Amino acid sequence: MFNLLEATVKPLMLNTKILEVAYEMYLEAPQSIHPVINLRDLSYRTGASLLECRNAIVEAYNLGRFPQCALEK
């Protein structure tokens, strides 16, 4: 029961500001095997902490977004 609730609510809890900026960075990155998203730059652009940025991208990745991306500090 709780797993169903969590699966339904979790996508709504993602930080859209972080993910919008991260998606822009993802599209701007050279399209190699693994486009790189720089967490420090993302943090600077959004005002969020490095950990918040990392967690938002990892959660989105677990939901099928940001395929084959790499994160760097």
Secondary structure, DSSP 4 states (H G I P E B T S, - for coil): -HHHHHHHHGGGGS-HHHHHHHHHHHHHS--SSS-EEEHHHHHHHH---HHHHHHHHHHHHHTT-STT-EEE-
